[in-house]
Amino acid sequence: MRTTVHLPTEVLRAAKAEAAARGETLKEFLTRAVVHELGDPSHPATRGRVRLPLVGSSRPGTVDVSNAGIEAILAAEDAEKHGNH
């Protein structure tokens, strides 16, 4: 399907450059970006995805987490992601 989307010049330039760097067309890049934001409508399992950080529980079915606990978990995830074990 065709549509017209008006993007700021700097956004379009950045999108074209990123698409080229990835070896894909602008159409492929924009389609992937929109699917990433919305989920793939052709796959029902991706609809309604939870985007918030989820916190595991040692007692499934219960949640007993403080703000400090959430901050500690997120800090640990960031450290792991960035190799600062």
Biopython code that builds the backbone (N, CA, C, O; Angstrom):
import numpy as np
from Bio.PDB.StructureBuilder import StructureBuilder

atoms = [
    (1, "MET", "N", (0.840, -1.161, 0.000)),
    (1, "MET", "CA", (0.000, 0.000, 0.000)),
    (1, "MET", "C", (0.897, 1.240, 0.000)),
    (1, "MET", "O", (1.947, 1.255, 0.642)),
    (2, "ARG", "N", (0.485, 2.247, -0.704)),
    (2, "ARG", "CA", (1.253, 3.491, -0.772)),
    (2, "ARG", "C", (0.621, 4.534, 0.128)),
    (2, "ARG", "O", (-0.599, 4.587, 0.284)),
    (3, "THR", "N", (1.468, 5.358, 0.715)),
    (3, "THR", "CA", (0.995, 6.478, 1.513)),
    (3, "THR", "C", (2.060, 7.564, 1.460)),
    (3, "THR", "O", (3.198, 7.314, 1.065)),
    (4, "THR", "N", (1.684, 8.749, 1.856)),
    (4, "THR", "CA", (2.634, 9.853, 1.919)),
    (4, "THR", "C", (2.833, 10.222, 3.371)),
    (4, "THR", "O", (1.874, 10.411, 4.118)),
    (5, "VAL", "N", (4.092, 10.321, 3.762)),
    (5, "VAL", "CA", (4.436, 10.704, 5.131)),
    (5, "VAL", "C", (5.395, 11.884, 5.027)),
    (5, "VAL", "O", (6.402, 11.817, 4.321)),
    (6, "HIS", "N", (5.078, 12.953, 5.728)),
    (6, "HIS", "CA", (5.958, 14.122, 5.741)),
    (6, "HIS", "C", (6.851, 14.042, 6.963)),
    (6, "HIS", "O", (6.375, 14.081, 8.097)),
    (7, "LEU", "N", (8.155, 13.931, 6.723)),
    (7, "LEU", "CA", (9.139, 13.839, 7.797)),
    (7, "LEU", "C", (10.025, 15.079, 7.767)),
    (7, "LEU", "O", (10.274, 15.644, 6.702)),
    (8, "PRO", "N", (10.497, 15.498, 8.931)),
    (8, "PRO", "CA", (11.478, 16.584, 8.935)),
    (8, "PRO", "C", (12.699, 16.171, 8.105)),
    (8, "PRO", "O", (13.086, 15.002, 8.096)),
    (9, "THR", "N", (13.287, 17.120, 7.424)),
    (9, "THR", "CA", (14.411, 16.838, 6.528)),
    (9, "THR", "C", (15.524, 16.060, 7.222)),
    (9, "THR", "O", (16.062, 15.106, 6.660)),
    (10, "GLU", "N", (15.873, 16.468, 8.451)),
    (10, "GLU", "CA", (16.977, 15.794, 9.141)),
    (10, "GLU", "C", (16.619, 14.353, 9.507)),
    (10, "GLU", "O", (17.495, 13.488, 9.537)),
    (11, "VAL", "N", (15.347, 14.090, 9.783)),
    (11, "VAL", "CA", (14.914, 12.722, 10.101)),
    (11, "VAL", "C", (14.988, 11.855, 8.846)),
    (11, "VAL", "O", (15.460, 10.719, 8.903)),
    (12, "LEU", "N", (14.529, 12.380, 7.727)),
    (12, "LEU", "CA", (14.580, 11.625, 6.473)),
    (12, "LEU", "C", (16.025, 11.334, 6.071)),
    (12, "LEU", "O", (16.345, 10.220, 5.656)),
    (13, "ARG", "N", (16.893, 12.336, 6.194)),
    (13, "ARG", "CA", (18.307, 12.107, 5.856)),
    (13, "ARG", "C", (18.913, 11.018, 6.733)),
    (13, "ARG", "O", (19.620, 10.136, 6.244)),
    (14, "ALA", "N", (18.631, 11.088, 8.032)),
    (14, "ALA", "CA", (19.171, 10.085, 8.951)),
    (14, "ALA", "C", (18.618, 8.704, 8.627)),
    (14, "ALA", "O", (19.353, 7.718, 8.683)),
    (15, "ALA", "N", (17.336, 8.620, 8.290)),
    (15, "ALA", "CA", (16.724, 7.331, 7.947)),
    (15, "ALA", "C", (17.347, 6.756, 6.680)),
    (15, "ALA", "O", (17.643, 5.563, 6.615)),
    (16, "LYS", "N", (17.543, 7.601, 5.678)),
    (16, "LYS", "CA", (18.164, 7.132, 4.434)),
    (16, "LYS", "C", (19.589, 6.643, 4.685)),
    (16, "LYS", "O", (19.999, 5.606, 4.164)),
    (17, "ALA", "N", (20.336, 7.397, 5.485)),
    (17, "ALA", "CA", (21.720, 7.015, 5.777)),
    (17, "ALA", "C", (21.766, 5.694, 6.537)),
    (17, "ALA", "O", (22.581, 4.825, 6.228)),
    (18, "GLU", "N", (20.890, 5.542, 7.532)),
    (18, "GLU", "CA", (20.880, 4.301, 8.320)),
    (18, "GLU", "C", (20.461, 3.117, 7.458)),
    (18, "GLU", "O", (21.035, 2.034, 7.570)),
    (19, "ALA", "N", (19.460, 3.317, 6.595)),
    (19, "ALA", "CA", (19.026, 2.243, 5.693)),
    (19, "ALA", "C", (20.183, 1.816, 4.795)),
    (19, "ALA", "O", (20.435, 0.625, 4.615)),
    (20, "ALA", "N", (20.881, 2.799, 4.237)),
    (20, "ALA", "CA", (22.015, 2.481, 3.356)),
    (20, "ALA", "C", (23.108, 1.749, 4.123)),
    (20, "ALA", "O", (23.697, 0.796, 3.614)),
    (21, "ALA", "N", (23.380, 2.193, 5.346)),
    (21, "ALA", "CA", (24.410, 1.545, 6.155)),
    (21, "ALA", "C", (24.048, 0.099, 6.463)),
    (21, "ALA", "O", (24.928, -0.747, 6.616)),
    (22, "ARG", "N", (22.768, -0.178, 6.553)),
    (22, "ARG", "CA", (22.314, -1.543, 6.843)),
    (22, "ARG", "C", (22.104, -2.368, 5.580)),
    (22, "ARG", "O", (21.796, -3.558, 5.653)),
    (23, "GLY", "N", (22.270, -1.739, 4.431)),
    (23, "GLY", "CA", (22.097, -2.452, 3.168)),
    (23, "GLY", "C", (20.649, -2.750, 2.841)),
    (23, "GLY", "O", (20.342, -3.766, 2.216)),
    (24, "GLU", "N", (19.754, -1.860, 3.265)),
    (24, "GLU", "CA", (18.342, -2.068, 2.966)),
    (24, "GLU", "C", (17.754, -0.807, 2.344)),
    (24, "GLU", "O", (18.340, 0.273, 2.421)),
    (25, "THR", "N", (16.596, -0.964, 1.733)),
    (25, "THR", "CA", (15.929, 0.185, 1.131)),
    (25, "THR", "C", (15.288, 1.022, 2.233)),
    (25, "THR", "O", (15.103, 0.560, 3.359)),
    (26, "LEU", "N", (14.955, 2.256, 1.885)),
    (26, "LEU", "CA", (14.263, 3.118, 2.833)),
    (26, "LEU", "C", (12.920, 2.493, 3.219)),
    (26, "LEU", "O", (12.508, 2.565, 4.377)),
    (27, "LYS", "N", (12.244, 1.885, 2.252)),
    (27, "LYS", "CA", (10.965, 1.222, 2.529)),
    (27, "LYS", "C", (11.156, 0.103, 3.552)),
    (27, "LYS", "O", (10.380, -0.004, 4.501)),
    (28, "GLU", "N", (12.174, -0.726, 3.368)),
    (28, "GLU", "CA", (12.439, -1.824, 4.305)),
    (28, "GLU", "C", (12.756, -1.279, 5.701)),
    (28, "GLU", "O", (12.268, -1.792, 6.709)),
    (29, "PHE", "N", (13.582, -0.232, 5.739)),
    (29, "PHE", "CA", (13.979, 0.360, 7.015)),
    (29, "PHE", "C", (12.764, 0.923, 7.747)),
    (29, "PHE", "O", (12.568, 0.643, 8.929)),
    (30, "LEU", "N", (11.951, 1.713, 7.052)),
    (30, "LEU", "CA", (10.778, 2.324, 7.695)),
    (30, "LEU", "C", (9.745, 1.273, 8.107)),
    (30, "LEU", "O", (9.122, 1.395, 9.162)),
    (31, "THR", "N", (9.563, 0.249, 7.281)),
    (31, "THR", "CA", (8.630, -0.822, 7.637)),
    (31, "THR", "C", (9.083, -1.518, 8.907)),
    (31, "THR", "O", (8.278, -1.767, 9.804)),
    (32, "ARG", "N", (10.382, -1.835, 8.988)),
    (32, "ARG", "CA", (10.909, -2.495, 10.177)),
    (32, "ARG", "C", (10.776, -1.598, 11.405)),
    (32, "ARG", "O", (10.450, -2.073, 12.493)),
    (33, "ALA", "N", (11.027, -0.304, 11.230)),
    (33, "ALA", "CA", (10.926, 0.630, 12.354)),
    (33, "ALA", "C", (9.487, 0.722, 12.878)),
    (33, "ALA", "O", (9.262, 0.746, 14.088)),
    (34, "VAL", "N", (8.526, 0.771, 11.967)),
    (34, "VAL", "CA", (7.121, 0.858, 12.386)),
    (34, "VAL", "C", (6.686, -0.448, 13.038)),
    (34, "VAL", "O", (5.998, -0.421, 14.058)),
    (35, "VAL", "N", (7.069, -1.586, 12.476)),
    (35, "VAL", "CA", (6.730, -2.883, 13.072)),
    (35, "VAL", "C", (7.353, -2.994, 14.458)),
    (35, "VAL", "O", (6.734, -3.530, 15.377)),
    (36, "HIS", "N", (8.568, -2.491, 14.613)),
    (36, "HIS", "CA", (9.227, -2.511, 15.920)),
    (36, "HIS", "C", (8.400, -1.739, 16.948)),
    (36, "HIS", "O", (8.245, -2.189, 18.083)),
    (37, "GLU", "N", (7.877, -0.595, 16.562)),
    (37, "GLU", "CA", (7.093, 0.230, 17.479)),
    (37, "GLU", "C", (5.707, -0.345, 17.748)),
    (37, "GLU", "O", (5.214, -0.265, 18.873)),
    (38, "LEU", "N", (5.079, -0.919, 16.741)),
    (38, "LEU", "CA", (3.698, -1.386, 16.867)),
    (38, "LEU", "C", (3.556, -2.868, 17.148)),
    (38, "LEU", "O", (2.523, -3.304, 17.656)),
    (39, "GLY", "N", (4.565, -3.642, 16.828)),
    (39, "GLY", "CA", (4.421, -5.094, 16.838)),
    (39, "GLY", "C", (3.941, -5.516, 15.468)),
    (39, "GLY", "O", (3.361, -4.714, 14.736)),
    (40, "ASP", "N", (4.173, -6.746, 15.120)),
    (40, "ASP", "CA", (3.795, -7.243, 13.801)),
    (40, "ASP", "C", (2.334, -7.653, 13.812)),
    (40, "ASP", "O", (1.982, -8.638, 14.461)),
    (41, "PRO", "N", (1.461, -6.912, 13.102)),
    (41, "PRO", "CA", (0.034, -7.231, 13.120)),
    (41, "PRO", "C", (-0.299, -8.596, 12.526)),
    (41, "PRO", "O", (-1.388, -9.120, 12.758)),
    (42, "SER", "N", (0.636, -9.185, 11.754)),
    (42, "SER", "CA", (0.374, -10.505, 11.190)),
    (42, "SER", "C", (0.662, -11.615, 12.195)),
    (42, "SER", "O", (0.337, -12.774, 11.938)),
    (43, "HIS", "N", (1.270, -11.280, 13.343)),
    (43, "HIS", "CA", (1.555, -12.246, 14.395)),
    (43, "HIS", "C", (0.813, -11.833, 15.658)),
    (43, "HIS", "O", (1.258, -10.928, 16.364)),
    (44, "PRO", "N", (-0.331, -12.489, 15.960)),
    (44, "PRO", "CA", (-1.139, -12.101, 17.120)),
    (44, "PRO", "C", (-0.376, -12.083, 18.434)),
    (44, "PRO", "O", (-0.743, -11.332, 19.337)),
    (45, "ALA", "N", (0.667, -12.880, 18.568)),
    (45, "ALA", "CA", (1.408, -12.942, 19.826)),
    (45, "ALA", "C", (2.135, -11.634, 20.115)),
    (45, "ALA", "O", (2.464, -11.359, 21.269)),
    (46, "THR", "N", (2.394, -10.822, 19.092)),
    (46, "THR", "CA", (3.126, -9.576, 19.316)),
    (46, "THR", "C", (2.209, -8.415, 19.659)),
    (46, "THR", "O", (2.688, -7.345, 20.033)),
    (47, "ARG", "N", (0.921, -8.600, 19.541)),
    (47, "ARG", "CA", (0.000, -7.521, 19.900)),
    (47, "ARG", "C", (-0.082, -7.391, 21.403)),
    (47, "ARG", "O", (-0.124, -8.391, 22.120)),
    (48, "GLY", "N", (-0.106, -6.165, 21.880)),
    (48, "GLY", "CA", (-0.271, -5.936, 23.301)),
    (48, "GLY", "C", (0.937, -6.311, 24.126)),
    (48, "GLY", "O", (0.804, -6.646, 25.303)),
    (49, "ARG", "N", (2.116, -6.261, 23.529)),
    (49, "ARG", "CA", (3.324, -6.603, 24.264)),
    (49, "ARG", "C", (3.517, -5.658, 25.434)),
    (49, "ARG", "O", (3.177, -4.477, 25.356)),
    (50, "VAL", "N", (4.049, -6.172, 26.486)),
    (50, "VAL", "CA", (4.392, -5.359, 27.637)),
    (50, "VAL", "C", (5.721, -4.689, 27.346)),
    (50, "VAL", "O", (6.674, -5.356, 26.943)),
    (51, "ARG", "N", (5.801, -3.379, 27.545)),
    (51, "ARG", "CA", (7.031, -2.654, 27.250)),
    (51, "ARG", "C", (7.756, -2.215, 28.509)),
    (51, "ARG", "O", (8.929, -1.847, 28.446)),
    (52, "LEU", "N", (7.094, -2.244, 29.633)),
    (52, "LEU", "CA", (7.740, -1.818, 30.862)),
    (52, "LEU", "C", (8.749, -2.856, 31.309)),
    (52, "LEU", "O", (8.626, -4.029, 30.956)),
    (53, "PRO", "N", (9.738, -2.448, 32.074)),
    (53, "PRO", "CA", (10.637, -3.480, 32.628)),
    (53, "PRO", "C", (9.843, -4.404, 33.549)),
    (53, "PRO", "O", (9.089, -3.941, 34.404)),
    (54, "LEU", "N", (10.015, -5.687, 33.371)),
    (54, "LEU", "CA", (9.338, -6.661, 34.214)),
    (54, "LEU", "C", (10.303, -7.134, 35.289)),
    (54, "LEU", "O", (11.491, -7.329, 35.033)),
    (55, "VAL", "N", (9.786, -7.312, 36.474)),
    (55, "VAL", "CA", (10.603, -7.718, 37.611)),
    (55, "VAL", "C", (10.158, -9.104, 38.048)),
    (55, "VAL", "O", (8.981, -9.326, 38.332)),
    (56, "GLY", "N", (11.099, -10.030, 38.099)),
    (56, "GLY", "CA", (10.787, -11.390, 38.522)),
    (56, "GLY", "C", (10.498, -11.462, 40.012)),
    (56, "GLY", "O", (10.912, -10.594, 40.781)),
    (57, "SER", "N", (9.791, -12.495, 40.405)),
    (57, "SER", "CA", (9.450, -12.688, 41.807)),
    (57, "SER", "C", (9.922, -14.055, 42.255)),
    (57, "SER", "O", (9.813, -15.033, 41.514)),
    (58, "SER", "N", (10.451, -14.124, 43.477)),
    (58, "SER", "CA", (10.842, -15.423, 44.015)),
    (58, "SER", "C", (9.608, -16.207, 44.443)),
    (58, "SER", "O", (9.670, -17.417, 44.659)),
    (59, "ARG", "N", (8.495, -15.507, 44.561)),
    (59, "ARG", "CA", (7.204, -16.143, 44.873)),
    (59, "ARG", "C", (6.225, -15.784, 43.765)),
    (59, "ARG", "O", (5.508, -14.789, 43.875)),
    (60, "PRO", "N", (6.181, -16.579, 42.696)),
    (60, "PRO", "CA", (5.301, -16.259, 41.564)),
    (60, "PRO", "C", (3.874, -15.979, 42.027)),
    (60, "PRO", "O", (3.334, -16.644, 42.910)),
    (61, "GLY", "N", (3.295, -14.974, 41.398)),
    (61, "GLY", "CA", (1.937, -14.583, 41.751)),
    (61, "GLY", "C", (1.901, -13.465, 42.776)),
    (61, "GLY", "O", (0.829, -12.954, 43.099)),
    (62, "THR", "N", (3.064, -13.079, 43.292)),
    (62, "THR", "CA", (3.119, -11.984, 44.248)),
    (62, "THR", "C", (4.112, -10.944, 43.759)),
    (62, "THR", "O", (5.051, -11.256, 43.026)),
    (63, "VAL", "N", (3.898, -9.729, 44.166)),
    (63, "VAL", "CA", (4.828, -8.658, 43.839)),
    (63, "VAL", "C", (5.089, -7.881, 45.119)),
    (63, "VAL", "O", (4.168, -7.338, 45.729)),
    (64, "ASP", "N", (6.328, -7.836, 45.507)),
    (64, "ASP", "CA", (6.719, -7.117, 46.712)),
    (64, "ASP", "C", (8.036, -6.408, 46.409)),
    (64, "ASP", "O", (9.105, -6.827, 46.855)),
    (65, "VAL", "N", (7.933, -5.317, 45.634)),
    (65, "VAL", "CA", (9.123, -4.625, 45.182)),
    (65, "VAL", "C", (8.997, -3.142, 45.527)),
    (65, "VAL", "O", (7.960, -2.523, 45.287)),
    (66, "SER", "N", (10.050, -2.591, 46.083)),
    (66, "SER", "CA", (10.075, -1.162, 46.398)),
    (66, "SER", "C", (10.723, -0.400, 45.241)),
    (66, "SER", "O", (11.312, -1.005, 44.345)),
    (67, "ASN", "N", (10.612, 0.908, 45.267)),
    (67, "ASN", "CA", (11.291, 1.716, 44.253)),
    (67, "ASN", "C", (12.789, 1.473, 44.293)),
    (67, "ASN", "O", (13.431, 1.387, 43.247)),
    (68, "ALA", "N", (13.351, 1.362, 45.486)),
    (68, "ALA", "CA", (14.784, 1.094, 45.615)),
    (68, "ALA", "C", (15.136, -0.258, 45.006)),
    (68, "ALA", "O", (16.183, -0.398, 44.372)),
    (69, "GLY", "N", (14.282, -1.245, 45.189)),
    (69, "GLY", "CA", (14.510, -2.562, 44.606)),
    (69, "GLY", "C", (14.488, -2.521, 43.091)),
    (69, "GLY", "O", (15.308, -3.162, 42.433)),
    (70, "ILE", "N", (13.543, -1.762, 42.535)),
    (70, "ILE", "CA", (13.452, -1.627, 41.082)),
    (70, "ILE", "C", (14.701, -0.918, 40.554)),
    (70, "ILE", "O", (15.272, -1.332, 39.545)),
    (71, "GLU", "N", (15.121, 0.143, 41.234)),
    (71, "GLU", "CA", (16.327, 0.869, 40.814)),
    (71, "GLU", "C", (17.549, -0.051, 40.825)),
    (71, "GLU", "O", (18.378, 0.006, 39.917)),
    (72, "ALA", "N", (17.660, -0.894, 41.846)),
    (72, "ALA", "CA", (18.791, -1.814, 41.940)),
    (72, "ALA", "C", (18.773, -2.828, 40.798)),
    (72, "ALA", "O", (19.815, -3.133, 40.219)),
    (73, "ILE", "N", (17.598, -3.345, 40.478)),
    (73, "ILE", "CA", (17.466, -4.315, 39.387)),
    (73, "ILE", "C", (17.832, -3.674, 38.060)),
    (73, "ILE", "O", (18.563, -4.266, 37.266)),
    (74, "LEU", "N", (17.326, -2.456, 37.808)),
    (74, "LEU", "CA", (17.632, -1.776, 36.554)),
    (74, "LEU", "C", (19.113, -1.427, 36.458)),
    (74, "LEU", "O", (19.704, -1.527, 35.383)),
    (75, "ALA", "N", (19.720, -1.017, 37.577)),
    (75, "ALA", "CA", (21.153, -0.713, 37.588)),
    (75, "ALA", "C", (21.966, -1.965, 37.275)),
    (75, "ALA", "O", (22.947, -1.904, 36.534)),
    (76, "ALA", "N", (21.558, -3.099, 37.841)),
    (76, "ALA", "CA", (22.261, -4.364, 37.580)),
    (76, "ALA", "C", (22.127, -4.763, 36.113)),
    (76, "ALA", "O", (23.088, -5.242, 35.512)),
    (77, "GLU", "N", (20.933, -4.567, 35.530)),
    (77, "GLU", "CA", (20.737, -4.877, 34.112)),
    (77, "GLU", "C", (21.601, -3.977, 33.240)),
    (77, "GLU", "O", (22.212, -4.440, 32.277)),
    (78, "ASP", "N", (21.654, -2.677, 33.580)),
    (78, "ASP", "CA", (22.494, -1.752, 32.817)),
    (78, "ASP", "C", (23.961, -2.151, 32.903)),
    (78, "ASP", "O", (24.675, -2.140, 31.901)),
    (79, "ALA", "N", (24.401, -2.499, 34.096)),
    (79, "ALA", "CA", (25.790, -2.901, 34.277)),
    (79, "ALA", "C", (26.099, -4.150, 33.466)),
    (79, "ALA", "O", (27.161, -4.249, 32.852)),
    (80, "GLU", "N", (25.177, -5.101, 33.463)),
    (80, "GLU", "CA", (25.377, -6.334, 32.696)),
    (80, "GLU", "C", (25.395, -6.039, 31.194)),
    (80, "GLU", "O", (26.210, -6.591, 30.453)),
    (81, "LYS", "N", (24.492, -5.168, 30.759)),
    (81, "LYS", "CA", (24.394, -4.829, 29.345)),
    (81, "LYS", "C", (25.647, -4.125, 28.841)),
    (81, "LYS", "O", (26.060, -4.320, 27.698)),
    (82, "HIS", "N", (26.250, -3.306, 29.698)),
    (82, "HIS", "CA", (27.399, -2.525, 29.303)),
    (82, "HIS", "C", (28.719, -3.130, 29.760)),
    (82, "HIS", "O", (29.771, -2.501, 29.645)),
    (83, "GLY", "N", (28.660, -4.358, 30.281)),
    (83, "GLY", "CA", (29.876, -5.071, 30.654)),
    (83, "GLY", "C", (30.535, -4.574, 31.920)),
    (83, "GLY", "O", (31.736, -4.771, 32.103)),
    (84, "ASN", "N", (29.783, -3.934, 32.799)),
    (84, "ASN", "CA", (30.346, -3.432, 34.060)),
    (84, "ASN", "C", (29.915, -4.346, 35.199)),
    (84, "ASN", "O", (29.239, -3.905, 36.128)),
    (85, "HIS", "N", (30.292, -5.581, 35.135)),
    (85, "HIS", "CA", (29.841, -6.569, 36.129)),
    (85, "HIS", "C", (30.334, -6.180, 37.476)),
    (85, "HIS", "O", (30.067, -6.876, 38.456)),
]
sb = StructureBuilder()
sb.init_structure("model")
sb.init_model(0)
sb.init_chain("A")
sb.init_seg("    ")
for serial, (resi, resn, name, xyz) in enumerate(atoms, 1):
    if name == "N":
        sb.init_residue(resn, " ", resi, " ")
    sb.init_atom(name, np.array(xyz, "f"), 0.0, 1.0, " ", f" {name:<3s}", serial, name[0])
structure = sb.get_structure()
